[in-house]
Amino acid sequence: MNILIVHAHPEPRSLNGSFKNFALEHLRAAGHQVAVSDLYAMHWKAAIDADDSVDGAAGQRFDASLDSKRAYEGGRQSPDISAEQDKLRWADAVILQFPLWWYSMPAILKGWVDRVYAFGFAYGVGEHSDARWGDRFGEGSMAGKRAMLMVTTGGWESHYAPRGINGPIDDILFPIQHGVLFYPGFEVLPPFVVYRTSKVDEAAFAGHCERLARRLDGLFTDEPIPFRRQNGGDYDIPALTLRADVAPGASGFSVHRAHR
Amino acid sequence: MNILIVHAHPEPRSLNGSFKNFALEHLRAAGHQVAVSDLYAMHWKAAIDADDSVDGAAGQRFDASLDSKRAYEGGRQSPDISAEQDKLRWADAVILQFPLWWYSMPAILKGWVDRVYAFGFAYGVGEHSDARWGDRFGEGSMAGKRAMLMVTTGGWESHYAPRGINGPIDDILFPIQHGVLFYPGFEVLPPFVVYRTSKVDEAAFAGHCERLARRLDGLFTDEPIPFRRQNGGDYDIPALTLRADVAPGASGFSVHRAHR
C-alpha cells in the first residue's frame, strides 16, 4: 500500500526523527511504498496568503476561503500545495507525526493543514444546502483512506489522564483527529503517543519501537475510532447537533464517538 | 492600562481586520494604551528552529526546549522574539484575535506562541521537583495579567453547541485558553466569538461591535473563567491529576473549572 508520513520536527537526530526513520524502514520492509513530507527539510511555508495562488488574490481583498477555491478549481495553486495534495491522493494511509507543543501541532504542521486543505479539496466538497451539509465527517475526498497520529510529549501520561491537569489526550487530539482527519473522510486510528520524552533511554526507545511496529502492522486492519458520520442519521441538519434520542443528555467531544 | 492585541489575519479589509480596528479605537477612546502585533504585516516567522537564537544551536543537535532556555537566559534570542516578550511584560491585558481555522489558531499565531513562549519565560518557571511542578496554570510570568480570545468562525453557533458536530466551543478553545493562556498565569476571560461570518452584514456588524464594546469595557472587571490553580490544592503532585475528592467521578476538560 501507499503511505505518506508528514513529519514536523526541526531536528533529524531527535526522538521524533528516530521514530520517523524506524517507521519508514519498518513499513518499507513490509512491502509498502512510503513517501515522507519532512516539513522542516522542505522549508514548508506555514502562513496562508495571497501567494498561495500563482495569480495572487482575485479581488482587492484576499479571502482565504474563496481565493483557495478559485486557485484549486482553476489549477492555479502554488505548486507546493498541489504537490502535497497529489501525495494525499496517492496515499492509502497518512501518518501525521509531531511533538505536542502547547497542546497542539507545531506551527509548521498547522500551516500544512491550513494551506493543503483547499476549498474543493478538503472542504466545500459535496452538496451544501439546508438538507445536506456537504460530504464531511466521514465522507469527502479522503474517504477510504486511513490516518493516524504519532505524537510525543514531555509531560507524564498521568498529566493527560481523564482527570489530568492538561486534559485527556483524546480530547486534546479531538480537534485534529475529528476536525482535521475525519472531516475530509479519513478513518482515524487511535493515536500512537509517547510521553515523558526526556526519560526515553535506549531500552525505552526499543520498547516504544516494538509498540509502534505493532501499530504500523495494524494500519489497514485495526479498528478505527468510531466517530459518527455526519450524514449517517445521527445529526439534525442543518443545525448539526446530535439528535435528541442519540446519547440523550450527554454532551462534549465524546458524544461524537459511537460506543460500539 | 496597557493592552496588547495579537492579530492573525492576512487581509486588513477582512471582518477580523474591522473588529481589530474597532477594538483599537474603542480601547484608545477609553484612555488605554494599545499595541498591536499584526503578525501578517510583521511577516512573523512561524517555525521554531535553530535561528531563534542569534548563536544557532548550541550542540550538534537542535533541542527546541533547551536551546530556547539557553537563548532566553543568555539574552541571545532572535530580536523578534524578545520584542514580543517585552510587549507581553508591558501589557496588563492581552487579546489574541484570529479566525478559527481547522478548529485551532492559524499557523502564524501558533508560531507566535511556539516561539515567544520561551523556556524560562512562559514555561520552566519556578521550582520543579516531586513536590512542586513549577509556577504554572494560574501562576507564572503572566500572573496578574488578563487575556481574552476574539474568534471568528464560518460555522453556525449550533455546530459549536454542547451537542454540535464540531464539539462545544469551550472545549475547542480549552487547549488555548487553559493550555496557552492560563498556563503562564493569565486570568482568562470568556471568549468573544462571532459565528457564521459570511452572513455578517452591516447591521449584524454593528450589533457585534456593540457586544464587543461591552466586553472590552469589562476587560479588567469581568469575572474570569474559574480554572483551577495547579498549586491551589486541587491536584495531586507530581501525578497532576485532580484529587479524588474534588469533582469525584467526573473527567474531561470541564473538571478543571471550579464551578463557583
Interface residues (C-beta under 8 A of the other chain):
Chain A: P10 E11 R13 S14 Y40 W44 A46 A47 I48 D49 A50 Q60 R61 F62 D63 A64 S65 P99 W101 W102 Y103 S104 M105 P106 A107 I108 K110 G111 V113 D114 Y117 F137 G154 W156 S158 H159 A161 P162 R163 G164 I165 N166 G167 P168 D171 I172 F174 P175 I176 H178 G179 V180 Q230 Y235 P238 A239 L240 T241 L242 A250 S251 G252 F253 S254 V255 H256
Chain B: P10 E11 R13 S14 Y40 W44 A46 A47 I48 D49 A50 Q60 R61 F62 D63 A64 S65 P99 W101 W102 Y103 S104 M105 P106 A107 I108 K110 G111 V113 D114 Y117 F137 G154 W156 S158 H159 A161 P162 R163 G164 I165 N166 G167 P168 D171 I172 F174 P175 I176 H178 G179 V180 Q230 Y235 P238 A239 L240 T241 L242 A250 S251 G252 F253 S254 V255 H256
